[in-house]
């Protein structure tokens, strides 16, 4: 069975990519195993010195679940089973590492426009993933 990774951040762009992927899922002979991944930015500064690791991990989980909610609802509505994962780190690096370590067959991402040239340039995360990933990437606009 194919295993796909859909990184989501709760943005309209990532939710549109999930919705568009749902429309394309019939391309595959069998429904792939879907995994949503949310990457939380690590807390900066001295915060980790004053808050215990359990509280920080709980914070990441709560924020990650909020950012995964809309994508999960789209998949639920379409009747597509999925798993979700929440990690902390630099988004592009964590997505690439997670995809490789968990042996995903494909990463499915949406682009993010930049300023006045929106739609021409890819967002930095999507661009970095496409350049560095050894796992095939499907970019959904």
C-alpha positions as CSV (number, residue, x, y, z in Angstrom):
1,X,0.0,0.0,0.0
2,X,1.2,3.5,-0.9
3,X,2.0,5.8,2.0
4,X,1.6,9.6,1.5
5,X,2.7,12.4,3.8
6,X,0.7,15.7,3.7
7,X,2.3,18.4,5.7
8,X,-0.3,20.9,7.0
9,X,0.0,24.1,8.9
10,X,-3.6,25.2,9.2
11,X,-3.2,27.8,6.4
12,X,-5.7,28.2,3.6
13,X,-2.9,27.1,1.2
14,X,-2.3,23.8,3.0
15,X,-6.1,23.2,3.4
16,X,-6.6,23.8,-0.4
17,X,-3.8,21.3,-1.1
18,X,-5.6,18.7,1.0
19,X,-8.9,19.4,-0.7
20,X,-7.3,19.2,-4.1
21,X,-5.6,15.9,-3.2
22,X,-8.9,14.5,-2.1
23,X,-10.2,15.2,-5.7
24,X,-7.2,13.4,-7.1
25,X,-7.2,10.4,-4.9
26,X,-9.1,8.3,-7.5
27,X,-5.9,8.4,-9.6
28,X,-4.6,5.6,-7.5
29,X,-5.7,2.0,-7.8
30,X,-6.1,1.7,-4.1
31,X,-6.6,4.4,-1.5
32,X,-3.1,5.3,-0.1
33,X,-2.4,5.4,3.6
34,X,-2.6,9.1,4.5
35,X,-0.5,10.8,7.2
36,X,-0.9,14.4,8.1
37,X,2.2,16.1,9.6
38,X,2.2,19.4,11.5
39,X,5.6,21.0,12.3
40,X,5.7,23.4,15.3
41,X,8.4,26.0,15.4
42,X,10.6,25.4,18.5
43,X,10.2,27.8,21.3
44,X,12.9,30.4,21.2
45,X,15.0,32.2,23.7
46,X,15.1,31.2,27.3
47,X,11.5,29.8,27.4
48,X,12.7,26.1,27.6
49,X,14.9,27.0,30.6
50,X,11.8,28.0,32.6
51,X,9.2,25.5,31.4
52,X,9.5,21.8,31.8
53,X,9.7,19.5,28.7
54,X,6.3,17.9,29.4
55,X,4.6,21.4,29.3
56,X,6.4,22.3,26.1
57,X,5.4,19.0,24.5
58,X,1.8,19.5,25.6
59,X,1.9,23.0,24.1
60,X,3.2,21.6,20.7
61,X,0.4,18.9,20.7
62,X,-2.3,21.5,21.5
63,X,-1.2,23.9,18.8
64,X,-0.6,21.1,16.3
65,X,-4.0,19.7,16.8
66,X,-5.5,23.2,16.1
67,X,-3.5,23.5,12.9
68,X,-4.5,19.9,11.8
69,X,-8.2,20.3,12.5
70,X,-9.4,21.7,9.1
71,X,-7.4,19.2,7.1
72,X,-8.7,16.4,9.3
73,X,-12.3,17.6,8.8
74,X,-11.8,17.6,5.0
75,X,-10.5,14.0,5.0
76,X,-13.3,12.9,7.5
77,X,-15.9,14.5,5.3
78,X,-14.5,12.6,2.2
79,X,-14.5,9.3,4.2
80,X,-10.7,9.0,4.0
81,X,-8.8,7.5,6.9
82,X,-5.7,9.2,8.1
83,X,-3.2,9.4,10.9
84,X,-1.6,12.6,12.2
85,X,1.7,13.5,13.7
86,X,3.1,16.6,15.3
87,X,6.8,17.4,15.6
88,X,8.8,20.5,16.5
89,X,11.7,21.9,14.4
90,X,12.4,23.7,11.2
91,X,9.4,22.9,8.9
92,X,11.2,21.9,5.6
93,X,14.0,19.9,7.4
94,X,11.5,18.1,9.7
95,X,9.2,17.2,6.8
96,X,12.1,15.8,4.7
97,X,13.5,13.9,7.7
98,X,10.2,12.5,8.7
99,X,9.3,11.4,5.1
100,X,12.6,9.6,4.7
101,X,12.7,8.0,8.2
102,X,9.1,6.7,7.9
103,X,9.6,5.5,4.3
104,X,6.8,7.5,2.7
105,X,6.2,7.0,-1.0
106,X,5.3,10.7,-1.7
107,X,5.1,14.1,-0.1
108,X,2.1,16.1,-1.1
109,X,2.3,19.9,-0.6
110,X,0.8,23.2,-1.6
111,X,2.9,26.2,-2.7
112,X,2.8,29.4,-0.8
113,X,3.0,32.7,-2.8
114,X,5.3,35.5,-1.9
115,X,4.1,39.1,-1.9
116,X,3.5,40.8,-5.3
117,X,4.7,37.9,-7.3
118,X,2.3,35.4,-5.7
119,X,1.8,32.4,-7.8
120,X,5.1,32.7,-9.6
121,X,7.4,31.8,-6.7
122,X,7.1,28.9,-4.4
123,X,7.2,29.4,-0.7
124,X,10.5,28.7,0.9
125,X,9.3,25.5,2.7
126,X,7.9,24.0,-0.5
127,X,10.9,25.1,-2.5
128,X,13.3,23.6,0.0
129,X,11.4,20.3,0.1
130,X,11.3,20.0,-3.7
131,X,15.1,20.7,-3.9
132,X,16.3,18.4,-1.1
133,X,13.8,15.6,-0.7
134,X,14.8,12.1,-1.8
135,X,11.1,11.2,-1.6
136,X,9.0,12.2,-4.6
137,X,7.0,15.4,-4.1
138,X,3.6,16.2,-5.6
139,X,3.0,20.0,-5.6
140,X,-0.7,20.8,-5.7
141,X,-1.6,24.4,-6.7
